[in-house]
């Protein structure tokens, strides 16, 4: 199948945290995917849309949100550099994590590399589990599954170091802090990586997270209205950040606006309705 092209203009509201303004004939997906060798711009957009579609205010009312990093000792990775073994370790880890936390959990993970080329994994975790119980379990479980998947001996000094310091867990409090994490989470693309990487991000227990999706779409068929909406977004971003906001158009690009107040969303909707009535 070929790429799908949008025939209309649209502004999408994702929960209470983001707006995506997209233009005419923006290309979304399509075509046969080849061997995955990094984190492309298209993959980053798909991750953005998933993250932005979740209502984190709703999530935080009943669950804890953690930002977790799983690291690997550099010398251990440089010896093996077994990406398929790492993926086996991750798959085992997600199975064990879900078994421990039950059905009321969800995670969105992303694979990254350090400047030395050492792999590590970040993931956002939503669960009712408290920090005191979660941290020691992850700190013990991750080195064990990594060791087994990549065939390291239990007494290997590098694995012992992983038991002492291979994980970092931070509880994310507040939507503003969460958006700051997400900005770093998807800030850079990694393309043309040497060798196979497989999927660079994924979702654990998607059915659980799906209940928090809340997307509203306003179709804008009038080009003048679209550009006025885009200018409003840019003006608001520049006012908040104090710097010019530039957008590269074409392909999968668009304008993302992240905000944390419901009042702006209401004002924005009011503006759209007024402009649509004038069009």
C-alpha positions as CSV (number, residue, x, y, z in Angstrom):
1,X,0.0,0.0,0.0
2,X,1.2,3.5,-0.7
3,X,1.4,6.4,1.7
4,X,-1.8,7.8,3.0
5,X,-2.3,11.6,2.4
6,X,-4.5,13.8,4.5
7,X,-7.0,15.7,2.3
8,X,-7.9,18.2,5.0
9,X,-6.3,20.4,7.6
10,X,-6.6,19.5,11.2
11,X,-5.9,20.5,14.8
12,X,-5.7,17.6,17.2
13,X,-6.1,18.0,21.0
14,X,-4.4,15.3,22.9
15,X,-5.7,15.1,26.5
16,X,-4.9,18.2,28.4
17,X,-1.3,18.3,27.3
18,X,-0.8,19.0,23.6
19,X,-2.0,20.3,20.3
20,X,-0.8,19.1,16.9
21,X,-1.4,21.3,13.9
22,X,-0.9,19.4,10.7
23,X,-1.0,20.7,7.1
24,X,-2.3,19.7,3.7
25,X,-1.1,16.4,2.3
26,X,1.1,15.4,5.2
27,X,2.3,11.9,4.7
28,X,1.6,9.4,7.4
29,X,3.1,5.9,7.3
30,X,2.5,3.7,4.3
31,X,4.8,1.5,2.3
32,X,6.7,-1.6,3.4
33,X,9.1,-1.0,6.2
34,X,12.7,-2.2,5.7
35,X,15.2,-3.4,8.3
36,X,15.1,-1.1,11.3
37,X,18.4,0.6,11.9
38,X,17.7,3.4,14.3
39,X,15.1,5.9,15.5
40,X,13.8,7.8,12.4
41,X,11.8,11.0,12.2
42,X,8.7,8.9,11.3
43,X,9.2,6.7,14.3
44,X,9.6,9.7,16.5
45,X,6.3,11.2,15.3
46,X,4.5,7.9,16.0
47,X,5.9,7.9,19.5
48,X,5.0,11.6,20.0
49,X,1.4,11.0,19.0
50,X,1.1,8.1,21.4
51,X,2.6,10.0,24.3
52,X,0.6,13.1,23.6
53,X,-2.7,11.2,23.3
54,X,-2.6,10.1,26.9
55,X,-4.4,12.2,29.6
56,X,-1.7,12.3,32.2
57,X,-3.8,14.4,34.6
58,X,-6.3,11.5,34.6
59,X,-3.5,8.9,35.1
60,X,-1.9,10.8,38.0
61,X,-5.2,10.9,39.9
62,X,-5.1,7.1,40.5
63,X,-1.6,5.9,39.6
64,X,2.1,6.6,40.1
65,X,4.2,7.6,37.1
66,X,7.9,6.7,37.0
67,X,10.7,7.5,34.6
68,X,13.1,4.5,34.6
69,X,16.5,3.9,33.0
70,X,18.0,0.5,32.5
71,X,21.7,0.7,31.9
72,X,24.4,-1.8,30.9
73,X,28.1,-1.8,31.9
74,X,30.0,-0.4,29.0
75,X,32.7,-3.1,29.0
76,X,30.1,-5.8,29.1
77,X,28.3,-4.3,26.1
78,X,31.5,-3.7,24.2
79,X,32.4,-7.4,24.5
80,X,29.1,-8.8,23.3
81,X,27.1,-6.0,21.5
82,X,24.4,-8.6,21.0
83,X,21.3,-6.6,20.1
84,X,19.1,-9.7,19.7
85,X,20.2,-10.8,23.1
86,X,19.3,-7.4,24.5
87,X,15.9,-7.7,23.0
88,X,15.4,-11.1,24.6
89,X,16.4,-9.6,27.9
90,X,13.9,-6.8,27.5
91,X,11.1,-9.2,26.5
92,X,11.7,-11.3,29.6
93,X,11.9,-8.2,31.8
94,X,8.5,-6.9,30.5
95,X,6.9,-10.3,31.2
96,X,8.3,-10.4,34.7
97,X,7.3,-6.7,35.4
98,X,3.7,-7.3,34.3
99,X,3.6,-10.5,36.4
100,X,4.7,-8.5,39.4
101,X,2.5,-5.5,38.9
102,X,-0.6,-7.2,37.5
103,X,-2.9,-5.9,34.8
104,X,-3.1,-2.4,36.1
105,X,0.2,-1.3,34.7
106,X,1.6,0.1,31.4
107,X,5.0,1.1,30.1
108,X,6.3,3.0,27.1
109,X,10.0,2.2,26.4
110,X,12.7,3.6,24.2
111,X,16.1,2.2,23.3
112,X,19.0,4.7,23.1
113,X,22.8,4.7,22.8
114,X,25.5,6.6,24.6
115,X,28.3,8.4,22.7
116,X,30.4,5.3,23.1
117,X,27.6,3.2,21.4
118,X,26.5,1.5,24.6
119,X,22.8,0.6,24.7
120,X,20.4,1.6,27.4
121,X,16.6,1.8,27.8
122,X,14.3,4.5,29.1
123,X,10.7,3.8,30.0
124,X,7.7,5.6,31.4
125,X,5.9,3.3,33.9
126,X,2.4,3.7,35.1
127,X,1.4,1.6,38.2
128,X,0.0,1.7,41.6
129,X,3.2,0.2,43.1
130,X,5.1,2.4,45.5
131,X,8.7,3.5,45.0
132,X,10.1,1.6,48.0
133,X,8.9,-1.8,46.6
134,X,9.5,-1.0,42.9
135,X,13.2,0.2,43.0
136,X,14.8,-2.8,44.7
137,X,12.9,-5.3,42.5
138,X,13.9,-3.6,39.2
139,X,17.5,-3.2,40.4
140,X,17.8,-6.9,41.0
141,X,15.7,-8.2,38.2
142,X,17.2,-6.3,35.2
143,X,20.8,-7.5,35.8
144,X,19.6,-11.1,36.2
145,X,17.7,-11.2,32.9
146,X,20.4,-9.4,31.0
147,X,23.1,-11.8,32.4
148,X,21.0,-14.9,31.3
149,X,20.0,-13.5,27.9
150,X,23.6,-12.6,26.9
151,X,25.2,-15.7,28.6
152,X,27.3,-14.0,31.2
153,X,28.4,-15.9,34.3
154,X,26.8,-15.1,37.6
155,X,30.2,-14.1,39.2
156,X,31.3,-11.8,36.3
157,X,32.5,-8.6,37.8
158,X,30.7,-6.5,35.2
159,X,27.4,-8.1,36.1
160,X,28.1,-7.6,39.8
161,X,28.5,-3.9,39.1
162,X,25.2,-3.9,37.3
163,X,23.6,-5.3,40.5
164,X,25.0,-2.3,42.4
165,X,24.2,0.4,39.8
166,X,22.3,-0.5,36.7
167,X,19.0,1.3,37.2
168,X,17.7,4.8,37.9
169,X,14.1,5.4,39.0
170,X,12.5,8.7,39.4
171,X,8.9,9.4,40.4
172,X,7.4,12.0,38.1
173,X,5.2,14.5,39.9
174,X,3.1,17.0,38.0
175,X,2.2,17.3,34.4
176,X,4.8,20.1,33.8
177,X,7.6,17.8,35.0
178,X,6.3,15.0,32.9
179,X,6.2,17.1,29.7
180,X,9.8,18.1,30.4
181,X,10.8,14.4,30.6
182,X,8.9,13.7,27.4
183,X,10.8,16.5,25.6
184,X,14.1,14.8,26.4
185,X,12.7,11.3,25.8
186,X,12.0,12.0,22.1
187,X,14.4,14.9,21.4
188,X,16.8,13.2,19.0
189,X,16.7,10.8,16.2
190,X,19.3,8.0,15.6
191,X,19.4,6.9,12.0
192,X,21.8,4.8,9.9
193,X,23.0,2.8,12.9
194,X,25.5,0.1,12.0
195,X,23.7,-3.2,12.2
196,X,20.2,-4.2,13.1
197,X,18.5,-2.5,16.0
198,X,15.0,-3.9,15.8
199,X,12.2,-1.7,17.2
200,X,13.6,1.4,19.0
201,X,10.5,1.9,21.1
202,X,7.4,0.0,22.2
203,X,4.5,-0.4,24.6
204,X,3.9,-2.8,27.4
205,X,0.3,-3.7,28.2
206,X,-1.2,-1.3,25.6
207,X,-4.8,-2.3,26.6
208,X,-4.3,-0.7,30.0
209,X,-2.9,2.6,28.7
210,X,-5.6,2.8,26.0
211,X,-8.2,3.7,28.6
212,X,-6.5,7.0,29.1
213,X,-6.5,8.0,25.5
214,X,-8.6,11.1,24.8
215,X,-8.3,12.7,21.3
216,X,-10.5,15.5,19.9
217,X,-10.1,16.4,16.2
218,X,-11.3,19.7,14.6
219,X,-11.2,19.6,10.8
220,X,-10.2,22.8,9.1
221,X,-11.0,22.9,5.4
222,X,-10.2,26.6,5.0
223,X,-6.6,27.3,4.4
224,X,-6.8,30.9,5.8
225,X,-8.2,29.5,9.1
226,X,-5.4,26.9,9.3
227,X,-2.7,29.6,8.9
228,X,-4.3,31.8,11.6
229,X,-4.5,28.8,13.9
230,X,-0.8,28.1,13.3
231,X,0.2,31.7,13.9
232,X,-1.8,31.7,17.2
233,X,0.1,28.5,18.3
234,X,3.5,30.1,17.4
235,X,2.7,33.3,19.2
236,X,1.7,31.4,22.3
237,X,4.8,29.2,22.2
238,X,7.1,32.2,21.7
239,X,5.5,34.1,24.6
240,X,6.0,31.1,26.9
241,X,9.6,30.3,25.9
242,X,10.9,33.7,25.0
243,X,12.4,32.6,21.7
244,X,11.3,32.2,18.1
245,X,9.7,28.9,17.2
246,X,10.6,27.5,13.8
247,X,8.8,24.6,12.0
248,X,10.1,22.6,9.1
249,X,7.3,21.7,6.8
250,X,7.0,18.8,4.4
251,X,6.8,15.0,5.0
252,X,5.8,14.1,8.6
253,X,6.4,17.5,10.1
254,X,3.9,19.7,11.9
255,X,3.6,22.1,14.8
256,X,3.4,20.6,18.3
257,X,2.3,22.8,21.2
258,X,2.5,21.5,24.7
259,X,0.5,23.3,27.5
260,X,-0.6,22.5,31.0
261,X,-3.6,24.7,31.6
262,X,-7.2,23.9,30.6
263,X,-7.9,27.6,30.2
264,X,-5.7,27.8,27.1
265,X,-7.4,24.8,25.6
266,X,-10.8,26.5,26.2
267,X,-9.6,29.8,24.7
268,X,-8.1,28.0,21.7
269,X,-11.4,26.2,21.0
270,X,-13.3,29.4,21.3
271,X,-10.9,31.0,18.8
272,X,-11.4,28.1,16.4
273,X,-15.2,28.3,16.6
274,X,-15.1,32.0,15.9
275,X,-12.8,31.6,12.9
276,X,-14.8,28.7,11.5
277,X,-18.0,30.7,11.7
278,X,-16.3,33.6,9.8
279,X,-14.9,31.3,7.1
